[in-house]
Every structure is written in structure tokens, then in C-alpha cells.
Amino acid sequence: MNDVLARLHALQAADLPVHGGRTLAYVYDSGLPDVDEVGRAAVAAYAGSNGLDPTAFPSLLMMENELVGFAANLLEAPGTAVGTVTSGGTESVLLAVQTARDSRPDVVKPRMVLPSTIHAAFLKAAHYFGVEPVVVPVGSDFRADASAIAAAIDDDTVLVAVSAPSYAHGVVDPVTAVAAAAASRGVRCHVDACIGGWVLPYAARAGRPVPPWTFAVEGVTSISVDLHKYAYAPKGTSLLLHRTPALRKPQFFAEAGWPGYTMLNSTMQSTKSGGPLAAAWAVVATIGDAGYASLTADVFEAVDRIVAGIGEIDALRVVVPPDSTLIALATSSGCDPFTICDEMAEAGWYVQPQMAFGDSPATIHLSVSAATLAHVDDFLAALRDAVDTAVAAGPVQVDAEVVGFIEALDPTALTDEDFDGLLAASGLVGASDDGSLALPERMAEVNAMLDVAAPEMREALLVAFLDRLSRPSR
């Protein structure tokens, strides 16, 4: 057993660090060792428990109801509100869309109206559940255009969705106006607060200006909020809350037409480990309301200091003042954002590149955690050095032949040979000593190539890349 654990630790050394506040994407770090310890202990204690049947594991039902109750208070929900623990934000979104679709069996071709900044999970839900996405452009402030959304609602619309905040830019949509427009047509309005749901209420309580977005807004029918983000619970838990039990009812699935047990599911999963739920409950109980208020103060202090520091770095700017804990950065024309990301990685910081979209250039995305506060000065120093290096190096150039090769291909009709050619041209593929696929050490040239590709081609290339990575070791 010790040999196996030693190998696990050795393998993990190649991963991004999940603690220390230096990974500004994918993970959320409270910086509190006792919180991490209680979360891990709860996962281990409940790893074998099965959330499939609440009558068999009543402790899981109790913990779920208490988590939903905590969130209901946080989100200013009425006494009628109900909720469900899911495996993450994507499952919460999928269920919100599925529930809206199934609430309207009279609609043959259901549609949902979405701002262009909505999380891609809604487009995944559209693909899975046959709900047509009607994507509406946002305003110059990157917030949803309430008038355009209202105009796009028709008799086949089963859902309207908005963000609190949007992932790419960290701003809260005009929920009040959008929810009112949806309610006037009898349409559900979902607020995706997977990122902001556990920090924005505390920010508002502390006096920060936060646009209204909770259940206190008339017309909001459901809200998703992740526990494994700013509730600082281990992966993966999220919550989906509905204003009333009647609104949630189509979410449930029951099937008795087979010879086994009657299947009854509240989420997309049947069997599900009790570990993540128990960990979330244990972490929330450990931190508590006052603890979250303190952690929120820390993360917003870090955000404010980072935003102020970026204002003093030439060639770098904040795209839009953030409402929450996410910051998008843009560069001047002579400074390559992808080089900055590589240089930050070399310095021990992970920041996330975002490709160009529409008229907006490529950006750098920061998800700030409470644990980042202690390291803000080091972060800004590393960022200044990375910008200097990027300016000195100049923009990454994509070979004209590679661009031509990409533009000549039809992403819907690519052959395996085309895929292999694209992978080789992009630098995404390389052979290691044992002949397996080797990940590139630096990504600037790869990201620059992806950035010039149309979204459909980018998707095709990355699907091919994932396919090549996901091969069995025998």
C-alpha cells in the first residue's frame, strides 16, 4: 500500500498545485489547513456511502437538506424554496435546462434565450436535450442586453438564463430586467451563480455594490451555486435551488417499468458517492457564516489590489471592472497574452488563456481565491516580469501556411489524416521516449494557432487532441 501511495504522490507532482493560492483557475483555495483536513476526512468517511437511496443513508439526506437550507438563506429564497446537491456546476445547469424543457411537454421544439457570455454548459445542455439555444449579443459592458433578450422570447421559449457573474468577464447580468421580461411571458428564469453564489451575498452584506440577482428578484425561478468554488469544499458539489417544489418536480426521474427496483433519481446520477456531499457539509459547518464573511473580505481585498496593480503595468488592462472574484485582462497590440501565460507558469503561477471571441481579443483570466491575498505582491511582480518578457519577444506569429491549411479544411468533414496534420501543425502532439503522446511544455504557439482558428475548427482540433490523449495504457 505504501508503494502505491508513494507512486500517487509522485504522479501528483506533475499536476497544478491545489493549495497555496498560486493556481488562478480550476481550483479554489481558502488557505485554511483545518478546512482542507476536515474535507478530506469527510470524503474518506463517506466514500462508500451511496446517495442513490436516501432511506438507506439518511445521514446524506440530512446533510443535503442542511446545505440547501444554508444556501436558501444566503440566496434570499422564500420559504417554499427547495434544492438538490449535484456533482458540479455543469450538472446543475443541465438539470435546470432539462427541468425547464420537461415542464413544457406542449412545446414540440423548445428554445432557450441566452446572452453570448453565458457559460458553455448551457450549450452542452442544448446539445444533450434538444433545446435550441437562441444566443443574444451582450452590450459593450459585457452584460446581457435585457431588451434584446425580451425581444427574443417567443411561445416556444422554455427558459431564459443569465449569469452572476459571467465566467469570462466577471460581471453580473441585469437580472431584474431579464427576470421581469421572462415572467411577463410565463417563462422560467435561471441565474447561473455557480461562481458568485457563495461570495456575492457576503460582498453585498459588506457594502460592496452588487447588482440584484438572488431570489429576492421577482421572476427568478432557479439558481445554481457551486460548493466546490467559493464555499471551498472539495470537488465536486454544486446546488440547484428552485423557488417552489412544483418548479423542481420535472427534474426528478422515476422508472418502474423494468424487473428491478423502481429507479428514483433527483439528479442525472443514480449511484453517487456520499463523499463529496459529506465533505461539503463538513466544510460549510466548519467555516460557518462568519468564516465565509471573513474569507469573502480576503478574496475581495485580493481582487482590489490586483486590479489596482494591473493599472500600473503598461501594456496590460482590466477588460471590465469585475463585480465578483473573476478578472479578465487584455494586452496592447505589441504584447502577446499567451506568452504572458507561459511566463507566469514558469514563475509558478497558473493563469488561464481565453481565446478571441467576436470583436474581443484574446484575454487572460484570473479566478482569485482567498488564499491568493497573502501572495498578491509576488503575483504582481511576476506579472510585471511576464509582461516585460512578452513585450520584448513580440506577438507570437502563426505560420502563414498553417493558417492556410486551417482555413482550407471543413471541420465537419475532417479525416483522421486531417486531424493528424492539424495536431502536428499546432504543436499539440509530440512523441515521448516510450512513443506515447507528449504534452507541450509551453503553450503560446499552440494557443496562437487555436486563436486564429474559427470556433468550429478549434473544437474539432481539441476533440482530436483529447482523443489522442485518451488511449489505454496496457
HELIX and SHEET records of a PDB file:
HELIX    1   1 ASN A    2  GLN A   12  1                                  11    
HELIX    2   2 PRO A   33  TYR A   46  1                                  14    
HELIX    3   3 PRO A   58  LEU A   74  1                                  17    
HELIX    4   4 GLY A   89  ASP A  102  1                                  14    
HELIX    5   5 ALA A  121  PHE A  129  1                                   9    
HELIX    6   6 ALA A  146  ALA A  152  1                                   7    
HELIX    7   7 VAL A  175  SER A  184  1                                  10    
HELIX    8   8 LEU A  200  ARG A  205  1                                   6    
HELIX    9   9 PRO A  245  ARG A  248  1                                   4    
HELIX   10  10 LYS A  249  GLN A  251  5                                   3    
HELIX   11  11 GLY A  275  ILE A  310  1                                  36    
HELIX   12  12 PRO A  337  GLU A  346  1                                  10    
HELIX   13  13 ALA A  370  HIS A  375  5                                   6    
HELIX   14  14 VAL A  376  ALA A  393  1                                  18    
HELIX   15  15 ALA A  400  ALA A  408  1                                   9    
HELIX   16  16 PRO A  411  ALA A  413  5                                   3    
HELIX   17  17 ASP A  416  SER A  426  1                                  11    
HELIX   18  18 ALA A  444  VAL A  452  1                                   9    
HELIX   19  19 PRO A  455  LEU A  469  1                                  15    
SHEET    1   A 7 VAL A  82  THR A  86  0                                        
SHEET    2   A 7 SER A 238  HIS A 242 -1                                        
SHEET    3   A 7 SER A 222  ASP A 226 -1                                        
SHEET    4   A 7 ARG A 188  ASP A 192  1                                        
SHEET    5   A 7 THR A 157  SER A 163  1                                        
SHEET    6   A 7 ARG A 111  PRO A 115  1                                        
SHEET    7   A 7 GLU A 132  VAL A 136  1                                        
SHEET    1   B 2 PHE A 253  GLU A 255  0                                        
SHEET    2   B 2 MET A 263  ASN A 265 -1                                        
SHEET    1   C 4 LEU A 316  VAL A 318  0                                        
SHEET    2   C 4 LEU A 326  THR A 331 -1                                        
SHEET    3   C 4 THR A 363  SER A 367 -1                                        
SHEET    4   C 4 GLN A 352  GLN A 354 -1                                        
END                                                                             
